[in-house]
Amino acid sequence: MPNIKSAKKRVLVTKAKDARNQAARTQLKTILKKFDAAVASEDKAAAASAYKTAVKALDKAAASKLIHKNKAANKKSALTLKLNAAK
């Protein structure tokens, strides 16, 4: 445990940011799983709706540097291929 006041603050701030980032990562994973489930159910309307939500979530995650922008681009490309193959 740190003794210096600024180091104590860094511990608290880092803990808060880690919790926020973990929640955002979990939410992103959930959205991607919902898209996979919609594609598996072969419901085109639900899959298209889930696709829009997933792409928006990936863009937000990349903008907030939760994931790298190239990873977001690769995920979006893979989602698009899945969506097109399902139709």
Backbone hydrogen bonds, N-H to C=O, Kabsch-Sander energy under -0.5 kcal/mol:
donor,donor_aa,acceptor,acceptor_aa,energy
8,K,4,I,-2.2
9,K,5,K,-2.1
10,R,6,S,-2.1
11,V,7,A,-1.9
12,L,8,K,-1.8
13,V,9,K,-3.0
14,T,10,R,-2.8
15,K,11,V,-2.1
16,A,12,L,-2.0
17,K,13,V,-2.5
18,D,14,T,-2.7
19,A,15,K,-2.0
20,R,16,A,-2.1
21,N,17,K,-2.8
22,Q,18,D,-2.5
23,A,19,A,-2.1
24,A,20,R,-2.1
25,R,21,N,-2.6
26,T,22,Q,-2.3
27,Q,23,A,-2.3
28,L,24,A,-2.2
29,K,25,R,-2.4
30,T,26,T,-2.2
31,I,27,Q,-2.2
32,L,28,L,-2.3
33,K,29,K,-2.2
34,K,30,T,-2.2
35,F,31,I,-1.8
36,D,32,L,-2.1
37,A,33,K,-2.4
38,A,34,K,-2.1
39,V,35,F,-2.4
40,A,36,D,-2.3
41,S,37,A,-1.7
42,E,39,V,-1.1
43,D,38,A,-1.2
44,K,42,E,-0.8
47,A,43,D,-2.5
48,A,44,K,-2.5
49,S,45,A,-2.2
50,A,46,A,-2.7
51,Y,47,A,-2.2
52,K,48,A,-2.0
53,T,49,S,-1.9
54,A,50,A,-2.5
55,V,51,Y,-2.7
56,K,52,K,-2.1
57,A,53,T,-2.3
58,L,54,A,-2.5
59,D,55,V,-2.4
60,K,56,K,-2.3
61,A,57,A,-2.3
62,A,58,L,-2.3
63,A,59,D,-2.4
64,S,60,K,-2.0
65,K,62,A,-1.1
66,L,61,A,-2.9
67,I,61,A,-1.1
72,A,68,H,-2.1
73,A,69,K,-2.0
74,N,70,N,-2.4
75,K,71,K,-2.5
76,K,72,A,-2.5
77,S,73,A,-2.2
78,A,74,N,-2.2
79,L,75,K,-2.6
80,T,76,K,-2.4
81,L,77,S,-2.2
82,K,78,A,-2.2
83,L,79,L,-2.6
84,N,80,T,-2.6
85,A,81,L,-2.1
86,A,82,K,-1.5
87,K,83,L,-0.9
